[in-house]
Amino acid sequence: MRAVPHPIPYQGSKRLLAPLILEHFPTQVDTLYEPFVGSAAISLAAAGRSLAATFRIGDSLAPLVDIWKRILTDPETLAADYACLWGAQQADPRAFYGEVRDAYNADGGAARLLYLLARCVKNAVRFSNAGAFNQSPDNRRLGRTPARMRRALLAAHELLRGRAQAVPGDYADAIHDATPDDLVYMDPPYQGTSGGGDSRYHRSFDRPRFVRDLGTLLDRGVPFLISLDGRTGAKTYGPALPAELGLTRVELHAGRSSQATLSGRRTETYESLYMSPTLATEGMSLRRSIHEAAPRLSGSRRRRRDMLPDV
Ligand SMILES: C[S@@+](CC[C@H](N)C(=O)[O-])C[C@H]1O[C@@H](n2cnc3c(N)ncnc32)[C@H](O)[C@@H]1O
């Protein structure tokens, strides 16, 4: 059994939640659209389980999409470029990180961004008001070794090659062609972490527009899943989506809050997953909600989940 590769270290990745999210997929998907792709955790996990025939992934952070384009077409040269950067940092890792960050801010570059993501604090992109990548290096480590990175890049290539397309730009453009035979999975920036002066994303997120676009998807009969708000204990983050949309919300257990654990408390974190009406009513989901008793998976679902462990 093969593990699901995860080549791009990315804060906010849905890698650990992917098995729970995949439980809510329809049994047949022509194209899986992931327009807020980040590290593509859901597309990779879905590809590993053959849950969609083709994939369209997109992100408004263009150099991130460049990483995906190179993974799809030529992962070896990306691995070699990453190895070059990783090796060149040895003499003075901190100063070298600064040089790569300057070069990235001046000219972009997929390998540079991959290196910065592997080396920066919490693998988290941060941007200045002017849009420059300004996250600091994590000086306790040098980032994923070239050998490990190459293995992950090649494995992701194997999973997606010939059946995935990567497009830079706004989510609305990326999902423009989606049909009722497809599935759109969306993991937009959380409200409250991306509006105003928040530096987690390179642009702010227009929530009212997003809600309107969900209405359009509903009118077009396109099935969709959205990861959005959540809570840690009783503390919620991000407002819920409007009830008028008629979506079904389940809570997925995302684990224990490390912040709370540090202060001696045991507080669990849950993330909301919203599903469009067709997904909810056609009985295509297992509803692994915390509100339900521990589910026993039925035959086909169990086989599907057992095929590939997520690591
Ligand atoms: C929460 S992250 C997605 C993480 C992803 N699910 C994963 O597993 O790694 C949100 C992503 O949306 C992108 N983004 C923000 N605004 C966007 C927009 N208007 N259109 C497309 N992508 C956008 C950000 O660059 C970021 O990569």
The ligand as an SDF file (V2000), in Angstrom:
LIG
                    3D

 27 29  0  0  0  0  0  0  0  0999 V2000
   -6.7480   27.4160    3.2090 C   0  0  0  0  0  0  0  0  0  0  0  0
   -5.6520   27.4850    1.8440 S   0  0  0  0  0  0  0  0  0  0  0  0
   -6.0090   25.9650    1.0200 C   0  0  0  0  0  0  0  0  0  0  0  0
   -5.2430   24.8090    1.5980 C   0  0  0  0  0  0  0  0  0  0  0  0
   -5.4570   23.5070    0.8320 C   0  0  0  0  0  0  0  0  0  0  0  0
   -6.7940   22.9920    1.0200 N   0  0  0  0  0  0  0  0  0  0  0  0
   -4.4330   22.4670    1.2230 C   0  0  0  0  0  0  0  0  0  0  0  0
   -4.8240   21.3330    1.5530 O   0  0  0  0  0  0  0  0  0  0  0  0
   -3.2420   22.7810    1.2260 O   0  0  0  0  0  0  0  0  0  0  0  0
   -6.4140   28.6700    0.8040 C   0  0  0  0  0  0  0  0  0  0  0  0
   -5.7130   28.8780   -0.5410 C   0  0  0  0  0  0  0  0  0  0  0  0
   -6.5500   29.7190   -1.3300 O   0  0  0  0  0  0  0  0  0  0  0  0
   -5.7450   30.6090   -2.0920 C   0  0  0  0  0  0  0  0  0  0  0  0
   -6.6270   31.7530   -2.4360 N   0  0  0  0  0  0  0  0  0  0  0  0
   -6.9470   32.8450   -1.7060 C   0  0  0  0  0  0  0  0  0  0  0  0
   -7.8440   33.6220   -2.3500 N   0  0  0  0  0  0  0  0  0  0  0  0
   -8.1040   32.9830   -3.5310 C   0  0  0  0  0  0  0  0  0  0  0  0
   -8.9690   33.2750   -4.6400 C   0  0  0  0  0  0  0  0  0  0  0  0
   -9.7340   34.3510   -4.6720 N   0  0  0  0  0  0  0  0  0  0  0  0
   -9.0010   32.3930   -5.6790 N   0  0  0  0  0  0  0  0  0  0  0  0
   -8.2140   31.2850   -5.6780 C   0  0  0  0  0  0  0  0  0  0  0  0
   -7.3710   30.9660   -4.6450 N   0  0  0  0  0  0  0  0  0  0  0  0
   -7.3330   31.8040   -3.5900 C   0  0  0  0  0  0  0  0  0  0  0  0
   -4.5600   30.9240   -1.1790 C   0  0  0  0  0  0  0  0  0  0  0  0
   -3.4320   31.3140   -1.9420 O   0  0  0  0  0  0  0  0  0  0  0  0
   -4.3640   29.5640   -0.4680 C   0  0  0  0  0  0  0  0  0  0  0  0
   -3.4070   28.7710   -1.1390 O   0  0  0  0  0  0  0  0  0  0  0  0
  1  2  1  0
  2  3  1  0
  2 10  1  0
  3  4  1  0
  4  5  1  0
  5  6  1  0
  5  7  1  0
  7  8  2  0
  7  9  1  0
 10 11  1  0
 11 12  1  0
 11 26  1  0
 12 13  1  0
 13 14  1  0
 13 24  1  0
 14 15  1  0
 14 23  1  0
 15 16  2  0
 16 17  1  0
 17 18  1  0
 17 23  2  0
 18 19  1  0
 18 20  2  0
 20 21  1  0
 21 22  2  0
 22 23  1  0
 24 25  1  0
 24 26  1  0
 26 27  1  0
M  CHG  2   2   1   9  -1
M  END
$$$$
